[in-house]
Amino acid sequence: MPKTKKVGITGRYGTRYGTKARKQVKTILENLKKPHKCPQCATKAVKRISVGVWSCKKCGLTFTGGAYLPVTPLGKEKGRIIDTLTYGSETEK
Ligand SMILES: [Zn+2]
């Protein structure tokens, strides 16, 4: 299957499923496959084992996260809200 610069990782799908769907999958897959930083040892060795389950190959830490990303933008926001509720407003910190 041809893997060009334009189609990249979605070269495996050939001409199937339409351009728009392939482009959307391309961004998701590229972000999924790129190395992610471990929250414990800060090494870029985090891989996805299952949907939402991530594991660090170096320190063996297994944690939950987003389906396609270890930390989603919404998950970051959630953490910020929890911090605010626990430790008071952001300005008080
Ligand atoms: Zn680690």
PDB file of the backbone (N, CA, C, O) and the ligand in Angstrom, with CONECT records:
HET     ZN  A 101       1
ATOM      1  N   MET A   1       0.845  -1.201   0.000  1.00  0.00           N
ATOM      2  CA  MET A   1       0.000   0.000   0.000  1.00  0.00           C
ATOM      3  C   MET A   1       0.880   1.252   0.000  1.00  0.00           C
ATOM      4  O   MET A   1       1.789   1.359   0.824  1.00  0.00           O
ATOM      5  N   PRO A   2       0.628   2.201  -0.911  1.00  0.00           N
ATOM      6  CA  PRO A   2       1.509   3.376  -0.964  1.00  0.00           C
ATOM      7  C   PRO A   2       1.365   4.254   0.270  1.00  0.00           C
ATOM      8  O   PRO A   2       0.258   4.497   0.750  1.00  0.00           O
ATOM      9  N   LYS A   3       2.487   4.720   0.770  1.00  0.00           N
ATOM     10  CA  LYS A   3       2.470   5.618   1.924  1.00  0.00           C
ATOM     11  C   LYS A   3       3.198   6.894   1.541  1.00  0.00           C
ATOM     12  O   LYS A   3       4.420   6.982   1.658  1.00  0.00           O
ATOM     13  N   THR A   4       2.448   7.871   1.089  1.00  0.00           N
ATOM     14  CA  THR A   4       3.043   9.123   0.646  1.00  0.00           C
ATOM     15  C   THR A   4       3.010  10.155   1.755  1.00  0.00           C
ATOM     16  O   THR A   4       2.449   9.924   2.826  1.00  0.00           O
ATOM     17  N   LYS A   5       3.623  11.304   1.477  1.00  0.00           N
ATOM     18  CA  LYS A   5       3.657  12.388   2.455  1.00  0.00           C
ATOM     19  C   LYS A   5       2.241  12.903   2.726  1.00  0.00           C
ATOM     20  O   LYS A   5       1.904  13.279   3.848  1.00  0.00           O
ATOM     21  N   LYS A   6       1.431  12.911   1.681  1.00  0.00           N
ATOM     22  CA  LYS A   6       0.085  13.467   1.803  1.00  0.00           C
ATOM     23  C   LYS A   6      -0.824  12.569   2.638  1.00  0.00           C
ATOM     24  O   LYS A   6      -1.494  13.056   3.548  1.00  0.00           O
ATOM     25  N   VAL A   7      -0.859  11.274   2.347  1.00  0.00           N
ATOM     26  CA  VAL A   7      -1.776  10.385   3.060  1.00  0.00           C
ATOM     27  C   VAL A   7      -1.183   9.877   4.369  1.00  0.00           C
ATOM     28  O   VAL A   7      -1.917   9.548   5.301  1.00  0.00           O
ATOM     29  N   GLY A   8       0.147   9.814   4.439  1.00  0.00           N
ATOM     30  CA  GLY A   8       0.816   9.398   5.668  1.00  0.00           C
ATOM     31  C   GLY A   8       0.359   8.050   6.181  1.00  0.00           C
ATOM     32  O   GLY A   8       0.341   7.058   5.453  1.00  0.00           O
ATOM     33  N   ILE A   9      -0.015   8.035   7.468  1.00  0.00           N
ATOM     34  CA  ILE A   9      -0.402   6.808   8.158  1.00  0.00           C
ATOM     35  C   ILE A   9      -1.681   6.200   7.572  1.00  0.00           C
ATOM     36  O   ILE A   9      -1.913   5.000   7.718  1.00  0.00           O
ATOM     37  N   THR A  10      -2.505   7.005   6.918  1.00  0.00           N
ATOM     38  CA  THR A  10      -3.765   6.493   6.377  1.00  0.00           C
ATOM     39  C   THR A  10      -3.587   5.866   4.996  1.00  0.00           C
ATOM     40  O   THR A  10      -4.563   5.515   4.332  1.00  0.00           O
ATOM     41  N   GLY A  11      -2.340   5.731   4.575  1.00  0.00           N
ATOM     42  CA  GLY A  11      -2.057   5.079   3.301  1.00  0.00           C
ATOM     43  C   GLY A  11      -2.574   3.650   3.279  1.00  0.00           C
ATOM     44  O   GLY A  11      -2.848   3.088   2.218  1.00  0.00           O
ATOM     45  N   ARG A  12      -2.702   3.070   4.474  1.00  0.00           N
ATOM     46  CA  ARG A  12      -3.198   1.700   4.598  1.00  0.00           C
ATOM     47  C   ARG A  12      -4.652   1.551   4.149  1.00  0.00           C
ATOM     48  O   ARG A  12      -5.086   0.445   3.825  1.00  0.00           O
ATOM     49  N   TYR A  13      -5.408   2.650   4.125  1.00  0.00           N
ATOM     50  CA  TYR A  13      -6.814   2.581   3.738  1.00  0.00           C
ATOM     51  C   TYR A  13      -7.013   2.716   2.232  1.00  0.00           C
ATOM     52  O   TYR A  13      -8.130   2.576   1.734  1.00  0.00           O
ATOM     53  N   GLY A  14      -5.921   2.990   1.504  1.00  0.00           N
ATOM     54  CA  GLY A  14      -6.020   3.110   0.061  1.00  0.00           C
ATOM     55  C   GLY A  14      -6.938   4.234  -0.349  1.00  0.00           C
ATOM     56  O   GLY A  14      -6.817   5.351   0.154  1.00  0.00           O
ATOM     57  N   THR A  15      -7.867   3.953  -1.268  1.00  0.00           N
ATOM     58  CA  THR A  15      -8.793   4.990  -1.727  1.00  0.00           C
ATOM     59  C   THR A  15     -10.143   4.871  -1.018  1.00  0.00           C
ATOM     60  O   THR A  15     -11.097   5.555  -1.388  1.00  0.00           O
ATOM     61  N   ARG A  16     -10.228   4.026  -0.021  1.00  0.00           N
ATOM     62  CA  ARG A  16     -11.528   3.775   0.625  1.00  0.00           C
ATOM     63  C   ARG A  16     -11.916   4.843   1.657  1.00  0.00           C
ATOM     64  O   ARG A  16     -11.064   5.604   2.114  1.00  0.00           O
ATOM     65  N   TYR A  17     -13.148   4.895   2.006  1.00  0.00           N
ATOM     66  CA  TYR A  17     -13.781   5.679   3.096  1.00  0.00           C
ATOM     67  C   TYR A  17     -13.907   7.183   2.867  1.00  0.00           C
ATOM     68  O   TYR A  17     -14.491   7.871   3.704  1.00  0.00           O
ATOM     69  N   GLY A  18     -13.385   7.715   1.771  1.00  0.00           N
ATOM     70  CA  GLY A  18     -13.545   9.138   1.476  1.00  0.00           C
ATOM     71  C   GLY A  18     -12.441   9.991   2.064  1.00  0.00           C
ATOM     72  O   GLY A  18     -11.812   9.636   3.060  1.00  0.00           O
ATOM     73  N   THR A  19     -12.223  11.131   1.418  1.00  0.00           N
ATOM     74  CA  THR A  19     -11.110  12.006   1.797  1.00  0.00           C
ATOM     75  C   THR A  19     -11.265  12.577   3.202  1.00  0.00           C
ATOM     76  O   THR A  19     -10.318  12.564   3.989  1.00  0.00           O
ATOM     77  N   LYS A  20     -12.462  13.081   3.518  1.00  0.00           N
ATOM     78  CA  LYS A  20     -12.656  13.775   4.790  1.00  0.00           C
ATOM     79  C   LYS A  20     -12.443  12.825   5.972  1.00  0.00           C
ATOM     80  O   LYS A  20     -11.754  13.163   6.935  1.00  0.00           O
ATOM     81  N   ALA A  21     -13.039  11.639   5.887  1.00  0.00           N
ATOM     82  CA  ALA A  21     -12.895  10.655   6.975  1.00  0.00           C
ATOM     83  C   ALA A  21     -11.432  10.278   7.146  1.00  0.00           C
ATOM     84  O   ALA A  21     -10.956  10.160   8.275  1.00  0.00           O
ATOM     85  N   ARG A  22     -10.708  10.085   6.044  1.00  0.00           N
ATOM     86  CA  ARG A  22      -9.288   9.703   6.125  1.00  0.00           C
ATOM     87  C   ARG A  22      -8.457  10.809   6.737  1.00  0.00           C
ATOM     88  O   ARG A  22      -7.525  10.544   7.496  1.00  0.00           O
ATOM     89  N   LYS A  23      -8.798  12.080   6.402  1.00  0.00           N
ATOM     90  CA  LYS A  23      -8.046  13.214   6.953  1.00  0.00           C
ATOM     91  C   LYS A  23      -8.249  13.315   8.461  1.00  0.00           C
ATOM     92  O   LYS A  23      -7.311  13.601   9.204  1.00  0.00           O
ATOM     93  N   GLN A  24      -9.492  13.076   8.909  1.00  0.00           N
ATOM     94  CA  GLN A  24      -9.795  13.140  10.339  1.00  0.00           C
ATOM     95  C   GLN A  24      -9.065  12.032  11.083  1.00  0.00           C
ATOM     96  O   GLN A  24      -8.505  12.255  12.156  1.00  0.00           O
ATOM     97  N   VAL A  25      -9.077  10.821  10.496  1.00  0.00           N
ATOM     98  CA  VAL A  25      -8.401   9.673  11.110  1.00  0.00           C
ATOM     99  C   VAL A  25      -6.898   9.919  11.150  1.00  0.00           C
ATOM    100  O   VAL A  25      -6.222   9.515  12.097  1.00  0.00           O
ATOM    101  N   LYS A  26      -6.369  10.592  10.108  1.00  0.00           N
ATOM    102  CA  LYS A  26      -4.935  10.873  10.040  1.00  0.00           C
ATOM    103  C   LYS A  26      -4.476  11.673  11.262  1.00  0.00           C
ATOM    104  O   LYS A  26      -3.488  11.309  11.900  1.00  0.00           O
ATOM    105  N   THR A  27      -5.179  12.749  11.589  1.00  0.00           N
ATOM    106  CA  THR A  27      -4.795  13.560  12.765  1.00  0.00           C
ATOM    107  C   THR A  27      -4.866  12.739  14.045  1.00  0.00           C
ATOM    108  O   THR A  27      -3.970  12.816  14.886  1.00  0.00           O
ATOM    109  N   ILE A  28      -5.937  11.946  14.195  1.00  0.00           N
ATOM    110  CA  ILE A  28      -6.103  11.140  15.412  1.00  0.00           C
ATOM    111  C   ILE A  28      -4.980  10.124  15.520  1.00  0.00           C
ATOM    112  O   ILE A  28      -4.346  10.005  16.568  1.00  0.00           O
ATOM    113  N   LEU A  29      -4.732   9.390  14.441  1.00  0.00           N
ATOM    114  CA  LEU A  29      -3.715   8.335  14.480  1.00  0.00           C
ATOM    115  C   LEU A  29      -2.311   8.889  14.685  1.00  0.00           C
ATOM    116  O   LEU A  29      -1.504   8.302  15.406  1.00  0.00           O
ATOM    117  N   GLU A  30      -2.022  10.028  14.045  1.00  0.00           N
ATOM    118  CA  GLU A  30      -0.684  10.610  14.196  1.00  0.00           C
ATOM    119  C   GLU A  30      -0.431  11.042  15.637  1.00  0.00           C
ATOM    120  O   GLU A  30       0.668  10.868  16.164  1.00  0.00           O
ATOM    121  N   ASN A  31      -1.473  11.615  16.276  1.00  0.00           N
ATOM    122  CA  ASN A  31      -1.330  12.011  17.682  1.00  0.00           C
ATOM    123  C   ASN A  31      -1.254  10.804  18.594  1.00  0.00           C
ATOM    124  O   ASN A  31      -0.581  10.833  19.624  1.00  0.00           O
ATOM    125  N   LEU A  32      -1.951   9.739  18.209  1.00  0.00           N
ATOM    126  CA  LEU A  32      -1.953   8.513  19.010  1.00  0.00           C
ATOM    127  C   LEU A  32      -0.592   7.830  18.975  1.00  0.00           C
ATOM    128  O   LEU A  32      -0.109   7.340  19.996  1.00  0.00           O
ATOM    129  N   LYS A  33       0.026   7.802  17.791  1.00  0.00           N
ATOM    130  CA  LYS A  33       1.267   7.049  17.611  1.00  0.00           C
ATOM    131  C   LYS A  33       2.512   7.800  18.054  1.00  0.00           C
ATOM    132  O   LYS A  33       3.552   7.187  18.297  1.00  0.00           O
ATOM    133  N   LYS A  34       2.417   9.119  18.162  1.00  0.00           N
ATOM    134  CA  LYS A  34       3.625   9.872  18.526  1.00  0.00           C
ATOM    135  C   LYS A  34       3.976   9.633  19.999  1.00  0.00           C
ATOM    136  O   LYS A  34       3.082   9.339  20.793  1.00  0.00           O
ATOM    137  N   PRO A  35       5.255   9.751  20.386  1.00  0.00           N
ATOM    138  CA  PRO A  35       5.634   9.471  21.770  1.00  0.00           C
ATOM    139  C   PRO A  35       5.025  10.464  22.748  1.00  0.00           C
ATOM    140  O   PRO A  35       5.022  11.673  22.515  1.00  0.00           O
ATOM    141  N   HIS A  36       4.504   9.920  23.861  1.00  0.00           N
ATOM    142  CA  HIS A  36       3.884  10.765  24.876  1.00  0.00           C
ATOM    143  C   HIS A  36       4.716  10.763  26.148  1.00  0.00           C
ATOM    144  O   HIS A  36       5.384   9.779  26.467  1.00  0.00           O
ATOM    145  N   LYS A  37       4.669  11.872  26.868  1.00  0.00           N
ATOM    146  CA  LYS A  37       5.438  12.044  28.085  1.00  0.00           C
ATOM    147  C   LYS A  37       4.772  11.332  29.264  1.00  0.00           C
ATOM    148  O   LYS A  37       3.559  11.416  29.452  1.00  0.00           O
ATOM    149  N   CYS A  38       5.594  10.627  30.056  1.00  0.00           N
ATOM    150  CA  CYS A  38       5.086   9.922  31.230  1.00  0.00           C
ATOM    151  C   CYS A  38       4.874  10.916  32.384  1.00  0.00           C
ATOM    152  O   CYS A  38       5.756  11.728  32.663  1.00  0.00           O
ATOM    153  N   PRO A  39       3.706  10.859  33.060  1.00  0.00           N
ATOM    154  CA  PRO A  39       3.475  11.791  34.168  1.00  0.00           C
ATOM    155  C   PRO A  39       4.339  11.504  35.397  1.00  0.00           C
ATOM    156  O   PRO A  39       4.471  12.358  36.274  1.00  0.00           O
ATOM    157  N   GLN A  40       4.927  10.307  35.464  1.00  0.00           N
ATOM    158  CA  GLN A  40       5.732   9.946  36.627  1.00  0.00           C
ATOM    159  C   GLN A  40       7.231  10.168  36.390  1.00  0.00           C
ATOM    160  O   GLN A  40       7.886  10.844  37.183  1.00  0.00           O
ATOM    161  N   CYS A  41       7.779   9.600  35.300  1.00  0.00           N
ATOM    162  CA  CYS A  41       9.220   9.698  35.079  1.00  0.00           C
ATOM    163  C   CYS A  41       9.601  10.681  33.975  1.00  0.00           C
ATOM    164  O   CYS A  41      10.787  10.876  33.706  1.00  0.00           O
ATOM    165  N   ALA A  42       8.606  11.307  33.330  1.00  0.00           N
ATOM    166  CA  ALA A  42       8.804  12.330  32.295  1.00  0.00           C
ATOM    167  C   ALA A  42       9.547  11.833  31.050  1.00  0.00           C
ATOM    168  O   ALA A  42      10.027  12.640  30.255  1.00  0.00           O
ATOM    169  N   THR A  43       9.646  10.512  30.878  1.00  0.00           N
ATOM    170  CA  THR A  43      10.246   9.959  29.668  1.00  0.00           C
ATOM    171  C   THR A  43       9.165   9.848  28.587  1.00  0.00           C
ATOM    172  O   THR A  43       7.991   9.621  28.881  1.00  0.00           O
ATOM    173  N   LYS A  44       9.587  10.014  27.342  1.00  0.00           N
ATOM    174  CA  LYS A  44       8.618   9.878  26.263  1.00  0.00           C
ATOM    175  C   LYS A  44       8.497   8.404  25.889  1.00  0.00           C
ATOM    176  O   LYS A  44       8.955   7.985  24.827  1.00  0.00           O
ATOM    177  N   ALA A  45       7.877   7.626  26.768  1.00  0.00           N
ATOM    178  CA  ALA A  45       7.769   6.173  26.555  1.00  0.00           C
ATOM    179  C   ALA A  45       6.368   5.671  26.835  1.00  0.00           C
ATOM    180  O   ALA A  45       6.180   4.492  27.136  1.00  0.00           O
ATOM    181  N   VAL A  46       5.375   6.553  26.740  1.00  0.00           N
ATOM    182  CA  VAL A  46       4.003   6.153  27.045  1.00  0.00           C
ATOM    183  C   VAL A  46       3.315   5.642  25.780  1.00  0.00           C
ATOM    184  O   VAL A  46       3.306   6.302  24.741  1.00  0.00           O
ATOM    185  N   LYS A  47       2.739   4.441  25.904  1.00  0.00           N
ATOM    186  CA  LYS A  47       2.023   3.840  24.779  1.00  0.00           C
ATOM    187  C   LYS A  47       0.618   3.469  25.227  1.00  0.00           C
ATOM    188  O   LYS A  47       0.378   3.212  26.407  1.00  0.00           O
ATOM    189  N   ARG A  48      -0.300   3.443  24.281  1.00  0.00           N
ATOM    190  CA  ARG A  48      -1.674   3.077  24.605  1.00  0.00           C
ATOM    191  C   ARG A  48      -1.823   1.570  24.572  1.00  0.00           C
ATOM    192  O   ARG A  48      -1.459   0.936  23.582  1.00  0.00           O
ATOM    193  N   ILE A  49      -2.364   0.970  25.663  1.00  0.00           N
ATOM    194  CA  ILE A  49      -2.589  -0.470  25.654  1.00  0.00           C
ATOM    195  C   ILE A  49      -4.010  -0.784  25.237  1.00  0.00           C
ATOM    196  O   ILE A  49      -4.257  -1.803  24.592  1.00  0.00           O
ATOM    197  N   SER A  50      -4.933   0.067  25.594  1.00  0.00           N
ATOM    198  CA  SER A  50      -6.328  -0.134  25.249  1.00  0.00           C
ATOM    199  C   SER A  50      -6.982   1.239  25.190  1.00  0.00           C
ATOM    200  O   SER A  50      -6.314   2.246  25.423  1.00  0.00           O
ATOM    201  N   VAL A  51      -8.264   1.300  24.886  1.00  0.00           N
ATOM    202  CA  VAL A  51      -8.955   2.591  24.823  1.00  0.00           C
ATOM    203  C   VAL A  51      -8.924   3.250  26.195  1.00  0.00           C
ATOM    204  O   VAL A  51      -9.512   2.735  27.146  1.00  0.00           O
ATOM    205  N   GLY A  52      -8.244   4.380  26.300  1.00  0.00           N
ATOM    206  CA  GLY A  52      -8.192   5.121  27.556  1.00  0.00           C
ATOM    207  C   GLY A  52      -7.191   4.594  28.570  1.00  0.00           C
ATOM    208  O   GLY A  52      -7.044   5.175  29.646  1.00  0.00           O
ATOM    209  N   VAL A  53      -6.501   3.507  28.252  1.00  0.00           N
ATOM    210  CA  VAL A  53      -5.513   2.946  29.177  1.00  0.00           C
ATOM    211  C   VAL A  53      -4.131   3.135  28.585  1.00  0.00           C
ATOM    212  O   VAL A  53      -3.857   2.694  27.469  1.00  0.00           O
ATOM    213  N   TRP A  54      -3.251   3.799  29.345  1.00  0.00           N
ATOM    214  CA  TRP A  54      -1.906   4.130  28.878  1.00  0.00           C
ATOM    215  C   TRP A  54      -0.870   3.546  29.810  1.00  0.00           C
ATOM    216  O   TRP A  54      -1.093   3.433  31.015  1.00  0.00           O
ATOM    217  N   SER A  55       0.257   3.177  29.249  1.00  0.00           N
ATOM    218  CA  SER A  55       1.293   2.579  30.064  1.00  0.00           C
ATOM    219  C   SER A  55       2.662   3.106  29.660  1.00  0.00           C
ATOM    220  O   SER A  55       2.943   3.308  28.478  1.00  0.00           O
ATOM    221  N   CYS A  56       3.515   3.329  30.670  1.00  0.00           N
ATOM    222  CA  CYS A  56       4.878   3.790  30.412  1.00  0.00           C
ATOM    223  C   CYS A  56       5.780   2.572  30.279  1.00  0.00           C
ATOM    224  O   CYS A  56       5.777   1.686  31.133  1.00  0.00           O
ATOM    225  N   LYS A  57       6.555   2.538  29.194  1.00  0.00           N
ATOM    226  CA  LYS A  57       7.425   1.384  28.949  1.00  0.00           C
ATOM    227  C   LYS A  57       8.646   1.401  29.852  1.00  0.00           C
ATOM    228  O   LYS A  57       9.279   0.366  30.061  1.00  0.00           O
ATOM    229  N   LYS A  58       8.984   2.574  30.393  1.00  0.00           N
ATOM    230  CA  LYS A  58      10.195   2.663  31.206  1.00  0.00           C
ATOM    231  C   LYS A  58       9.932   2.317  32.670  1.00  0.00           C
ATOM    232  O   LYS A  58      10.565   1.419  33.225  1.00  0.00           O
ATOM    233  N   CYS A  59       8.975   3.049  33.303  1.00  0.00           N
ATOM    234  CA  CYS A  59       8.750   2.830  34.734  1.00  0.00           C
ATOM    235  C   CYS A  59       7.580   1.895  35.015  1.00  0.00           C
ATOM    236  O   CYS A  59       7.340   1.535  36.168  1.00  0.00           O
ATOM    237  N   GLY A  60       6.845   1.494  33.967  1.00  0.00           N
ATOM    238  CA  GLY A  60       5.765   0.534  34.146  1.00  0.00           C
ATOM    239  C   GLY A  60       4.484   1.112  34.695  1.00  0.00           C
ATOM    240  O   GLY A  60       3.570   0.366  35.044  1.00  0.00           O
ATOM    241  N   LEU A  61       4.396   2.441  34.779  1.00  0.00           N
ATOM    242  CA  LEU A  61       3.187   3.079  35.290  1.00  0.00           C
ATOM    243  C   LEU A  61       2.035   2.914  34.299  1.00  0.00           C
ATOM    244  O   LEU A  61       2.177   3.222  33.116  1.00  0.00           O
ATOM    245  N   THR A  62       0.902   2.428  34.789  1.00  0.00           N
ATOM    246  CA  THR A  62      -0.288   2.306  33.961  1.00  0.00           C
ATOM    247  C   THR A  62      -1.337   3.267  34.506  1.00  0.00           C
ATOM    248  O   THR A  62      -1.642   3.260  35.698  1.00  0.00           O
ATOM    249  N   PHE A  63      -1.873   4.075  33.636  1.00  0.00           N
ATOM    250  CA  PHE A  63      -2.860   5.066  34.075  1.00  0.00           C
ATOM    251  C   PHE A  63      -3.943   5.253  33.022  1.00  0.00           C
ATOM    252  O   PHE A  63      -3.795   4.838  31.873  1.00  0.00           O
ATOM    253  N   THR A  64      -5.044   5.893  33.442  1.00  0.00           N
ATOM    254  CA  THR A  64      -6.137   6.148  32.512  1.00  0.00           C
ATOM    255  C   THR A  64      -6.014   7.551  31.944  1.00  0.00           C
ATOM    256  O   THR A  64      -5.437   8.441  32.568  1.00  0.00           O
ATOM    257  N   GLY A  65      -6.553   7.733  30.778  1.00  0.00           N
ATOM    258  CA  GLY A  65      -6.508   9.034  30.113  1.00  0.00           C
ATOM    259  C   GLY A  65      -7.566   9.085  29.040  1.00  0.00           C
ATOM    260  O   GLY A  65      -8.591   8.410  29.132  1.00  0.00           O
ATOM    261  N   GLY A  66      -7.318   9.881  28.028  1.00  0.00           N
ATOM    262  CA  GLY A  66      -8.273   9.960  26.938  1.00  0.00           C
ATOM    263  C   GLY A  66      -8.203   8.718  26.063  1.00  0.00           C
ATOM    264  O   GLY A  66      -7.285   7.906  26.184  1.00  0.00           O
ATOM    265  N   ALA A  67      -9.181   8.582  25.184  1.00  0.00           N
ATOM    266  CA  ALA A  67      -9.223   7.413  24.313  1.00  0.00           C
ATOM    267  C   ALA A  67      -8.074   7.415  23.312  1.00  0.00           C
ATOM    268  O   ALA A  67      -7.510   6.366  23.001  1.00  0.00           O
ATOM    269  N   TYR A  68      -7.729   8.611  22.803  1.00  0.00           N
ATOM    270  CA  TYR A  68      -6.683   8.696  21.788  1.00  0.00           C
ATOM    271  C   TYR A  68      -5.481   9.513  22.230  1.00  0.00           C
ATOM    272  O   TYR A  68      -4.474   9.567  21.525  1.00  0.00           O
ATOM    273  N   LEU A  69      -5.576  10.146  23.386  1.00  0.00           N
ATOM    274  CA  LEU A  69      -4.479  10.949  23.933  1.00  0.00           C
ATOM    275  C   LEU A  69      -4.390  10.690  25.432  1.00  0.00           C
ATOM    276  O   LEU A  69      -5.426  10.542  26.080  1.00  0.00           O
ATOM    277  N   PRO A  70      -3.186  10.630  26.010  1.00  0.00           N
ATOM    278  CA  PRO A  70      -3.083  10.390  27.453  1.00  0.00           C
ATOM    279  C   PRO A  70      -3.753  11.497  28.277  1.00  0.00           C
ATOM    280  O   PRO A  70      -4.389  11.223  29.295  1.00  0.00           O
ATOM    281  N   VAL A  71      -3.606  12.738  27.831  1.00  0.00           N
ATOM    282  CA  VAL A  71      -4.263  13.853  28.516  1.00  0.00           C
ATOM    283  C   VAL A  71      -5.033  14.663  27.482  1.00  0.00           C
ATOM    284  O   VAL A  71      -4.445  15.227  26.559  1.00  0.00           O
ATOM    285  N   THR A  72      -6.334  14.717  27.640  1.00  0.00           N
ATOM    286  CA  THR A  72      -7.164  15.461  26.697  1.00  0.00           C
ATOM    287  C   THR A  72      -7.307  16.907  27.171  1.00  0.00           C
ATOM    288  O   THR A  72      -7.154  17.174  28.363  1.00  0.00           O
ATOM    289  N   PRO A  73      -7.594  17.841  26.271  1.00  0.00           N
ATOM    290  CA  PRO A  73      -7.796  19.240  26.684  1.00  0.00           C
ATOM    291  C   PRO A  73      -8.892  19.366  27.745  1.00  0.00           C
ATOM    292  O   PRO A  73      -8.773  20.169  28.671  1.00  0.00           O
ATOM    293  N   LEU A  74      -9.959  18.570  27.609  1.00  0.00           N
ATOM    294  CA  LEU A  74     -11.052  18.593  28.576  1.00  0.00           C
ATOM    295  C   LEU A  74     -10.604  18.016  29.917  1.00  0.00           C
ATOM    296  O   LEU A  74     -11.033  18.485  30.971  1.00  0.00           O
ATOM    297  N   GLY A  75      -9.744  17.001  29.878  1.00  0.00           N
ATOM    298  CA  GLY A  75      -9.222  16.408  31.104  1.00  0.00           C
ATOM    299  C   GLY A  75      -8.368  17.393  31.875  1.00  0.00           C
ATOM    300  O   GLY A  75      -8.397  17.419  33.106  1.00  0.00           O
ATOM    301  N   LYS A  76      -7.596  18.213  31.146  1.00  0.00           N
ATOM    302  CA  LYS A  76      -6.776  19.254  31.768  1.00  0.00           C
ATOM    303  C   LYS A  76      -7.657  20.248  32.496  1.00  0.00           C
ATOM    304  O   LYS A  76      -7.370  20.650  33.624  1.00  0.00           O
ATOM    305  N   GLU A  77      -8.741  20.640  31.828  1.00  0.00           N
ATOM    306  CA  GLU A  77      -9.703  21.599  32.388  1.00  0.00           C
ATOM    307  C   GLU A  77     -10.325  21.030  33.655  1.00  0.00           C
ATOM    308  O   GLU A  77     -10.481  21.733  34.653  1.00  0.00           O
ATOM    309  N   LYS A  78     -10.678  19.746  33.604  1.00  0.00           N
ATOM    310  CA  LYS A  78     -11.259  19.051  34.756  1.00  0.00           C
ATOM    311  C   LYS A  78     -10.292  19.105  35.946  1.00  0.00           C
ATOM    312  O   LYS A  78     -10.707  19.387  37.070  1.00  0.00           O
ATOM    313  N   GLY A  79      -9.015  18.837  35.701  1.00  0.00           N
ATOM    314  CA  GLY A  79      -8.011  18.886  36.754  1.00  0.00           C
ATOM    315  C   GLY A  79      -7.887  20.268  37.358  1.00  0.00           C
ATOM    316  O   GLY A  79      -7.697  20.416  38.565  1.00  0.00           O
ATOM    317  N   ARG A  80      -7.997  21.296  36.498  1.00  0.00           N
ATOM    318  CA  ARG A  80      -7.902  22.680  36.945  1.00  0.00           C
ATOM    319  C   ARG A  80      -9.087  23.014  37.862  1.00  0.00           C
ATOM    320  O   ARG A  80      -8.922  23.656  38.900  1.00  0.00           O
ATOM    321  N   ILE A  81     -10.291  22.563  37.457  1.00  0.00           N
ATOM    322  CA  ILE A  81     -11.498  22.819  38.251  1.00  0.00           C
ATOM    323  C   ILE A  81     -11.390  22.135  39.610  1.00  0.00           C
ATOM    324  O   ILE A  81     -11.721  22.732  40.635  1.00  0.00           O
ATOM    325  N   ILE A  82     -10.926  20.885  39.623  1.00  0.00           N
ATOM    326  CA  ILE A  82     -10.782  20.145  40.882  1.00  0.00           C
ATOM    327  C   ILE A  82      -9.786  20.864  41.797  1.00  0.00           C
ATOM    328  O   ILE A  82     -10.016  20.990  43.000  1.00  0.00           O
ATOM    329  N   ASP A  83      -8.676  21.332  41.214  1.00  0.00           N
ATOM    330  CA  ASP A  83      -7.679  22.069  42.000  1.00  0.00           C
ATOM    331  C   ASP A  83      -8.288  23.322  42.616  1.00  0.00           C
ATOM    332  O   ASP A  83      -8.053  23.638  43.782  1.00  0.00           O
ATOM    333  N   THR A  84      -9.083  24.035  41.798  1.00  0.00           N
ATOM    334  CA  THR A  84      -9.719  25.263  42.276  1.00  0.00           C
ATOM    335  C   THR A  84     -10.666  24.966  43.429  1.00  0.00           C
ATOM    336  O   THR A  84     -10.695  25.695  44.420  1.00  0.00           O
ATOM    337  N   LEU A  85     -11.446  23.884  43.296  1.00  0.00           N
ATOM    338  CA  LEU A  85     -12.399  23.521  44.334  1.00  0.00           C
ATOM    339  C   LEU A  85     -11.690  23.042  45.603  1.00  0.00           C
ATOM    340  O   LEU A  85     -12.176  23.260  46.713  1.00  0.00           O
ATOM    341  N   THR A  86     -10.544  22.392  45.430  1.00  0.00           N
ATOM    342  CA  THR A  86      -9.822  21.851  46.583  1.00  0.00           C
ATOM    343  C   THR A  86      -9.013  22.918  47.295  1.00  0.00           C
ATOM    344  O   THR A  86      -9.031  23.007  48.523  1.00  0.00           O
ATOM    345  N   TYR A  87      -8.298  23.731  46.515  1.00  0.00           N
ATOM    346  CA  TYR A  87      -7.381  24.702  47.134  1.00  0.00           C
ATOM    347  C   TYR A  87      -7.865  26.143  47.042  1.00  0.00           C
ATOM    348  O   TYR A  87      -7.073  27.068  47.222  1.00  0.00           O
ATOM    349  N   GLY A  88      -9.108  26.345  46.773  1.00  0.00           N
ATOM    350  CA  GLY A  88      -9.628  27.706  46.660  1.00  0.00           C
ATOM    351  C   GLY A  88      -9.406  28.273  45.274  1.00  0.00           C
ATOM    352  O   GLY A  88      -8.968  27.558  44.373  1.00  0.00           O
ATOM    353  N   SER A  89      -9.698  29.531  45.095  1.00  0.00           N
ATOM    354  CA  SER A  89      -9.603  30.146  43.767  1.00  0.00           C
ATOM    355  C   SER A  89      -8.142  30.245  43.326  1.00  0.00           C
ATOM    356  O   SER A  89      -7.222  30.210  44.144  1.00  0.00           O
ATOM    357  N   GLU A  90      -7.955  30.372  41.998  1.00  0.00           N
ATOM    358  CA  GLU A  90      -6.607  30.363  41.420  1.00  0.00           C
ATOM    359  C   GLU A  90      -5.743  31.522  41.915  1.00  0.00           C
ATOM    360  O   GLU A  90      -4.526  31.387  42.036  1.00  0.00           O
ATOM    361  N   THR A  91      -6.378  32.664  42.200  1.00  0.00           N
ATOM    362  CA  THR A  91      -5.625  33.834  42.648  1.00  0.00           C
ATOM    363  C   THR A  91      -5.083  33.643  44.076  1.00  0.00           C
ATOM    364  O   THR A  91      -4.061  34.220  44.447  1.00  0.00           O
ATOM    365  N   GLU A  92      -5.790  32.821  44.865  1.00  0.00           N
ATOM    366  CA  GLU A  92      -5.377  32.594  46.251  1.00  0.00           C
ATOM    367  C   GLU A  92      -4.153  31.689  46.362  1.00  0.00           C
ATOM    368  O   GLU A  92      -3.485  31.661  47.396  1.00  0.00           O
ATOM    369  N   LYS A  93      -3.861  30.941  45.278  1.00  0.00           N
ATOM    370  CA  LYS A  93      -2.792  29.943  45.344  1.00  0.00           C
ATOM    371  C   LYS A  93      -1.411  30.522  45.601  1.00  0.00           C
ATOM    372  O   LYS A  93      -0.434  29.777  45.676  1.00  0.00           O
TER     373      LYS A  93
HETATM  374 ZN    ZN A 101       7.346   6.446  33.211  1.00  0.00          ZN2+
END
